């Protein structure tokens, strides 16, 4: 599929692009409906949602989690949840059959995401990073997220996100 942004090398995108350039190229190649929103630099979901002018529930909050599976295997998950939700780490642990789960160390998360904390995309460009999205994201017709930059965000049609990112859809938010 052209514009595949699930991981590995996307065929429509030249190697060497930074995550922002790669995302834009893949959205264009995939015919996605999106718009760019410039704003003052901010990476905290609640604050950047206010700057972008939308309800925090419409934000795609992206969290990178480390899961130990047995004694020798470590897997990493990019969990995408609504901005007003809390990630249920135990749900991720059960989902992957893990023995231990925790948020990934910041340096490891940034390495896997290819961008700094607060700008992680809801797309995985690293084959070591499994993409899981909560179905609650589907409640909104449009998702908002920082575009691998603190000063620019993207509003993306939710159905285009699901089509292009092809996340594993699983309930991974904690009950309120």
Backbone bond lengths (Angstrom), bond angles and torsions (degrees), N, CA, C in turn:
res aa  C-N    CA-C-N  psi(-1)  N-CA   C-N-CA  omega(-1)  CA-C   N-CA-C  phi
1 X - - - 1.454 - - 1.527 108.30 -
2 X 1.265 118.35 129.77 1.458 122.87 176.57 1.517 109.04 -68.63
3 X 1.328 116.48 138.09 1.460 120.26 179.24 1.511 112.74 81.28
4 X 1.326 118.67 16.65 1.464 122.14 179.98 1.522 108.65 -66.33
5 X 1.323 116.70 121.48 1.461 120.20 -176.55 1.522 111.76 -118.26
6 X 1.312 118.29 24.51 1.459 121.14 -177.74 1.510 113.14 -76.36
7 X 1.285 119.30 -28.50 1.456 121.05 -178.11 1.515 109.58 159.80
8 X 1.314 115.60 167.31 1.450 118.98 -178.10 1.520 110.72 68.34
9 X 1.295 115.99 -162.24 1.461 120.19 -177.31 1.528 109.70 -87.20
10 X 1.294 116.79 122.12 1.460 121.23 176.15 1.516 108.37 -78.69
11 X 1.323 118.38 129.97 1.452 120.31 -174.44 1.519 114.20 -62.93
12 X 1.336 118.40 -27.87 1.458 120.59 -175.98 1.525 112.99 -84.26
13 X 1.322 116.44 -3.17 1.458 119.41 -171.94 1.517 110.97 -120.54
14 X 1.320 115.68 131.86 1.454 120.68 178.20 1.525 110.49 -70.62
15 X 1.305 116.27 145.58 1.463 121.18 177.25 1.531 109.15 -64.46
16 X 1.310 115.32 152.21 1.443 119.96 175.39 1.520 114.48 94.62
17 X 1.313 119.04 -4.57 1.463 120.26 177.38 1.530 109.33 -76.21
18 X 1.329 116.14 145.22 1.456 118.05 174.83 1.531 107.68 -73.88
19 X 1.343 117.79 166.63 1.474 119.64 -175.71 1.527 114.09 -56.79
20 X 1.330 118.20 -37.62 1.459 120.70 178.70 1.535 110.62 -63.11
21 X 1.342 116.12 -50.20 1.471 120.33 -179.28 1.524 110.89 -62.64
22 X 1.314 116.16 -40.25 1.465 120.63 -179.93 1.529 110.20 -64.38
23 X 1.325 117.07 -44.38 1.457 120.42 179.64 1.522 111.17 -60.33
24 X 1.330 117.04 -48.83 1.467 120.76 -178.93 1.527 109.94 -60.59
25 X 1.325 117.11 -44.27 1.460 120.49 179.11 1.530 110.80 -61.28
26 X 1.321 117.08 -42.09 1.463 120.31 -179.49 1.527 112.00 -70.16
27 X 1.337 117.47 -37.75 1.462 119.73 177.00 1.525 110.16 -63.81
28 X 1.332 116.20 -42.71 1.473 120.78 177.71 1.532 110.81 -63.00
29 X 1.325 116.13 -47.64 1.466 120.34 -178.57 1.527 111.45 -62.68
30 X 1.331 115.99 -32.77 1.455 120.71 -179.14 1.511 114.39 -87.88
31 X 1.334 117.45 2.15 1.459 120.58 179.03 1.524 113.50 65.74
32 X 1.322 117.30 31.58 1.466 122.03 -177.88 1.524 111.66 -72.27
33 X 1.317 115.32 148.21 1.461 122.08 173.45 1.527 107.03 -94.55
34 X 1.326 115.62 112.48 1.460 120.63 -178.08 1.518 109.74 -151.14
35 X 1.326 114.10 165.06 1.465 120.04 172.89 1.510 108.27 -142.48
36 X 1.327 115.34 150.24 1.467 122.23 178.67 1.517 109.08 -93.11
37 X 1.329 115.74 143.32 1.463 122.13 178.40 1.519 107.96 -129.29
38 X 1.332 117.02 113.85 1.464 121.22 174.90 1.520 108.64 -86.27
39 X 1.344 116.74 143.24 1.458 122.43 -178.93 1.528 109.27 -159.26
40 X 1.334 117.18 166.26 1.468 118.61 175.86 1.532 109.95 -58.62
41 X 1.325 118.03 149.22 1.461 121.15 -178.54 1.527 112.27 -56.74
42 X 1.342 116.02 123.96 1.467 121.76 178.60 1.516 108.79 -162.12
43 X 1.340 116.00 138.15 1.457 120.86 179.68 1.510 114.65 -119.93
44 X 1.326 117.88 -8.04 1.468 120.00 179.45 1.528 109.51 -81.87
45 X 1.310 116.06 128.47 1.462 122.73 -171.80 1.519 113.67 -53.03
46 X 1.321 117.58 -48.22 1.470 119.86 -176.87 1.529 111.31 -65.46
47 X 1.318 117.22 -41.90 1.462 120.81 -177.84 1.525 112.23 -72.56
48 X 1.325 117.21 -41.63 1.460 118.95 -179.00 1.533 110.82 -71.98
49 X 1.322 117.67 -29.32 1.470 120.33 175.27 1.524 110.37 -62.30
50 X 1.324 116.68 -41.64 1.468 120.59 177.52 1.530 110.55 -64.12
51 X 1.331 117.74 -41.17 1.467 121.21 178.64 1.529 111.34 -63.46
52 X 1.335 115.83 -36.46 1.466 120.07 -178.81 1.527 112.06 -81.39
53 X 1.341 117.02 -16.37 1.457 121.00 176.61 1.517 115.59 82.14
54 X 1.309 117.75 36.79 1.469 120.57 177.49 1.522 110.25 -136.68
55 X 1.321 116.00 164.90 1.460 121.97 177.30 1.527 108.61 -67.11
56 X 1.315 116.28 140.70 1.466 121.20 -176.99 1.533 111.31 -60.44
57 X 1.324 118.90 -25.68 1.464 121.79 178.78 1.524 111.73 -63.96
58 X 1.330 118.16 -22.33 1.463 122.03 179.88 1.527 112.91 -83.92
59 X 1.319 117.06 -7.14 1.467 120.43 178.43 1.528 109.45 -77.39
60 X 1.312 116.16 142.98 1.458 122.01 173.41 1.535 106.44 -96.03
61 X 1.328 115.84 99.44 1.466 121.15 179.62 1.527 107.85 -82.77
62 X 1.328 116.11 127.23 1.461 122.24 -173.05 1.528 110.16 -114.15
63 X 1.323 115.76 120.02 1.462 121.72 -176.09 1.526 109.44 -127.47
64 X 1.321 116.02 136.25 1.462 120.03 -179.59 1.523 109.08 -105.73
65 X 1.328 113.57 126.85 1.457 122.43 -172.82 1.522 109.75 -120.65
66 X 1.329 115.39 142.49 1.453 122.58 176.67 1.533 107.65 -105.57
67 X 1.324 116.17 130.88 1.464 121.34 179.92 1.522 108.38 -125.06
68 X 1.318 115.95 124.85 1.464 121.48 173.61 1.520 107.10 -86.96
69 X 1.322 115.43 128.92 1.457 121.54 177.20 1.525 105.51 -118.72
70 X 1.319 115.74 102.98 1.460 119.57 -173.60 1.515 109.57 73.28
71 X 1.323 115.95 -160.32 1.464 119.75 -175.61 1.518 113.30 -90.85
72 X 1.329 117.39 -18.84 1.457 118.78 -171.22 1.516 115.87 -118.25
73 X 1.303 118.49 -8.52 1.459 119.00 -175.84 1.522 110.60 -114.57
74 X 1.329 115.15 133.51 1.453 122.29 174.31 1.517 107.50 -121.70
75 X 1.337 115.26 130.94 1.460 120.80 176.72 1.522 107.82 -119.35
76 X 1.330 115.69 153.65 1.460 121.12 178.30 1.518 109.43 -121.67
77 X 1.322 114.63 138.69 1.457 122.14 -178.43 1.516 108.86 -122.72
78 X 1.331 115.07 134.99 1.456 121.72 168.78 1.522 104.93 -97.59
79 X 1.319 115.96 105.24 1.458 121.75 -179.35 1.522 108.57 -95.91
80 X 1.326 116.36 129.10 1.456 121.84 -179.81 1.527 107.40 -116.53
81 X 1.339 114.95 120.46 1.460 121.40 -177.06 1.533 109.00 -132.47
82 X 1.330 117.25 160.54 1.465 118.84 175.24 1.526 110.26 -58.45
83 X 1.320 115.86 147.98 1.458 121.72 -175.66 1.511 115.39 -60.22
84 X 1.332 117.52 -23.09 1.465 120.40 179.81 1.523 112.62 -97.07
85 X 1.328 117.23 6.48 1.466 121.61 -177.82 1.522 111.01 -103.26
86 X 1.324 114.69 159.60 1.463 121.49 173.82 1.520 108.36 -105.66
87 X 1.312 116.44 137.49 1.455 121.33 176.93 1.523 109.16 -72.28
88 X 1.321 116.61 134.70 1.457 123.01 176.16 1.529 107.36 -94.08
89 X 1.319 115.92 98.63 1.464 120.66 -177.71 1.524 111.44 -60.72
90 X 1.330 117.00 -35.96 1.465 119.51 -179.79 1.532 111.13 -65.50
91 X 1.325 117.39 -33.39 1.462 120.32 177.18 1.529 110.46 -64.35
92 X 1.322 116.32 -39.42 1.472 120.57 176.78 1.524 109.68 -64.92
93 X 1.315 117.00 -43.61 1.461 122.16 179.87 1.525 110.65 -58.73
94 X 1.329 116.73 -47.55 1.466 121.68 179.61 1.530 110.51 -65.49
95 X 1.309 116.81 -42.37 1.461 122.53 -178.89 1.527 111.67 -56.59
96 X 1.324 116.32 -40.52 1.456 121.04 -177.85 1.525 113.64 -96.42
97 X 1.330 116.88 0.74 1.458 119.94 -179.02 1.510 111.59 66.82
98 X 1.314 115.72 36.72 1.459 121.00 -175.41 1.520 114.12 -83.61
99 X 1.331 114.37 165.90 1.455 121.66 175.98 1.523 110.92 -108.25
100 X 1.331 116.04 -16.27 1.466 121.34 -179.79 1.517 107.49 -154.50
101 X 1.344 116.29 143.74 1.459 120.61 179.15 1.523 109.35 -142.11
102 X 1.318 116.25 143.81 1.467 121.70 176.71 1.527 107.85 -161.78
103 X 1.324 115.56 161.14 1.458 118.34 172.37 1.520 107.63 -63.90
104 X 1.318 116.86 140.48 1.462 121.08 179.33 1.524 109.49 -66.00
105 X 1.320 115.55 149.54 1.463 120.54 174.79 1.528 108.10 -58.74
106 X 1.307 116.05 145.24 1.468 121.20 -175.20 1.532 112.73 -54.06
107 X 1.324 118.12 -45.63 1.460 120.23 -178.63 1.526 111.44 -64.51
108 X 1.310 117.12 -38.86 1.468 121.09 178.56 1.536 110.39 -68.42
109 X 1.331 116.21 -43.08 1.469 120.73 178.93 1.526 110.47 -60.70
110 X 1.319 116.81 -45.11 1.465 120.68 -179.65 1.528 111.40 -65.90
111 X 1.327 117.08 -36.67 1.468 120.92 176.59 1.539 110.32 -62.59
112 X 1.322 116.90 -48.05 1.468 120.87 -178.34 1.526 112.03 -68.01
113 X 1.332 117.04 -37.27 1.466 121.17 -178.71 1.524 111.96 -78.81
114 X 1.324 116.47 -27.13 1.455 119.85 -176.84 1.509 113.21 79.63
115 X 1.332 116.56 10.59 1.466 120.74 178.86 1.525 109.15 -151.18
116 X 1.325 115.77 166.78 1.462 120.56 -175.86 1.527 111.27 -76.38
117 X 1.314 114.39 159.48 1.461 121.71 177.22 1.529 109.87 -53.90
118 X 1.317 115.92 137.77 1.457 120.51 -177.73 1.517 113.10 93.62
119 X 1.345 116.53 -8.69 1.464 120.23 -179.90 1.527 111.86 -127.34
120 X 1.324 117.16 12.00 1.458 121.29 -176.46 1.531 109.89 -63.78
121 X 1.312 115.48 129.80 1.465 122.29 179.99 1.523 110.67 -78.06
122 X 1.336 118.04 152.68 1.462 120.34 175.13 1.538 111.74 -83.70
123 X 1.315 116.71 27.68 1.456 125.20 177.21 1.522 107.28 -125.90
124 X 1.321 116.99 144.64 1.456 119.88 176.22 1.511 109.74 -103.69
125 X 1.336 115.74 121.05 1.458 121.43 175.74 1.527 110.73 -105.36
126 X 1.316 117.62 7.62 1.459 122.14 -179.60 1.526 107.88 -121.42
127 X 1.316 118.66 123.77 1.466 120.12 -177.95 1.534 113.61 -62.56
128 X 1.326 117.65 -15.62 1.469 121.00 177.79 1.523 112.05 -83.44
129 X 1.317 117.74 -1.96 1.468 122.78 -174.81 1.525 109.39 -115.84
130 X 1.333 115.86 106.59 1.463 122.05 -179.16 1.525 109.86 -80.69
131 X 1.311 116.40 133.24 1.457 122.31 -176.04 1.526 110.52 -98.69
132 X 1.341 115.05 120.48 1.462 122.31 177.29 1.520 107.45 -127.81
133 X 1.337 116.50 127.76 1.466 120.89 178.66 1.517 109.39 -121.51
134 X 1.324 115.25 142.07 1.458 120.56 178.88 1.528 109.73 -79.22
135 X 1.326 118.37 136.05 1.470 121.17 179.75 1.533 113.67 -59.70
136 X 1.318 118.44 -19.33 1.466 120.87 177.91 1.532 111.16 -60.65
137 X 1.328 117.67 -22.23 1.470 121.23 176.72 1.525 111.61 -62.15
138 X 1.319 116.91 -25.88 1.461 121.61 -176.17 1.520 112.86 -72.79
139 X 1.330 117.37 -9.81 1.469 121.44 -178.88 1.524 112.18 -68.68
140 X 1.302 116.94 -23.44 1.461 121.25 -177.89 1.532 109.93 -104.85
141 X 1.341 118.68 138.63 1.464 120.25 179.32 1.529 113.36 -72.22
142 X 1.340 116.02 -14.72 1.459 120.78 -177.20 1.520 108.66 -141.60
143 X 1.338 116.03 136.98 1.458 122.24 176.79 1.523 109.46 -108.63
144 X 1.330 116.11 145.99 1.461 122.77 179.04 1.523 108.62 -119.06
145 X 1.331 116.06 137.91 1.462 119.99 176.61 1.518 109.84 -158.86
146 X 1.341 115.71 153.14 1.457 120.23 174.93 1.522 107.76 -65.81
147 X 1.297 115.83 140.33 1.461 122.58 -172.42 1.525 112.11 -95.23
148 X 1.340 116.77 54.63 1.466 122.51 -177.45 1.525 110.97 62.53
149 X 1.339 115.82 18.87 1.462 123.80 178.05 1.529 107.19 -144.23
150 X 1.311 116.13 150.47 1.469 120.09 177.48 1.521 112.73 -79.50
151 X 1.336 117.85 -18.79 1.466 120.95 -173.16 1.536 113.95 -108.12
152 X 1.310 117.60 6.46 1.463 120.40 -179.96 1.523 109.22 -145.87
153 X 1.318 114.31 135.20 1.458 120.89 177.96 1.515 110.20 -122.72
154 X 1.320 113.77 168.60 1.459 121.46 176.87 1.513 108.78 -124.66
155 X 1.320 115.66 136.58 1.461 122.72 167.58 1.525 104.14 -104.67
156 X 1.326 117.14 117.81 1.462 122.54 -173.35 1.521 109.49 -124.20
157 X 1.325 116.62 134.22 1.467 120.80 175.78 1.526 108.23 -56.34
158 X 1.333 116.59 129.04 1.463 121.74 -175.27 1.519 112.11 -58.58
159 X 1.322 117.95 -42.13 1.459 119.19 -179.71 1.529 111.55 -66.04
160 X 1.331 117.95 -31.77 1.466 120.01 174.84 1.530 110.77 -69.51
161 X 1.330 116.57 -36.64 1.474 119.57 175.98 1.528 109.85 -59.25
162 X 1.313 116.50 -50.96 1.468 120.50 -177.80 1.530 110.67 -62.11
163 X 1.313 116.92 -40.96 1.468 121.46 -179.32 1.532 111.74 -65.41
164 X 1.327 116.98 -44.26 1.465 120.34 -175.34 1.522 113.62 -83.63
165 X 1.304 118.00 -40.50 1.467 120.79 -178.04 1.522 111.32 -80.34
166 X 1.338 116.94 -29.41 1.462 123.09 -177.93 1.531 112.20 49.04
167 X 1.344 117.31 52.69 1.463 118.78 -178.97 1.523 111.50 -71.63
168 X 1.301 115.74 156.91 1.464 121.21 168.79 1.527 105.10 -74.81
169 X 1.313 117.64 119.40 1.467 121.75 -176.84 1.527 108.64 -91.08
170 X 1.322 115.96 114.35 1.466 122.55 -178.77 1.519 108.99 -145.23
171 X 1.315 116.79 146.06 1.458 121.34 177.44 1.540 108.60 -74.49
172 X 1.333 115.67 110.73 1.472 120.38 -177.21 1.530 112.14 -130.78
173 X 1.326 116.41 19.94 1.462 118.32 176.22 1.514 109.86 -100.66
174 X 1.326 115.11 149.99 1.461 121.29 179.38 1.522 109.05 -79.80
175 X 1.317 115.99 146.49 1.460 120.40 176.75 1.530 108.74 -65.12
176 X 1.364 117.14 142.26 1.468 119.96 -177.63 1.533 112.01 -65.23
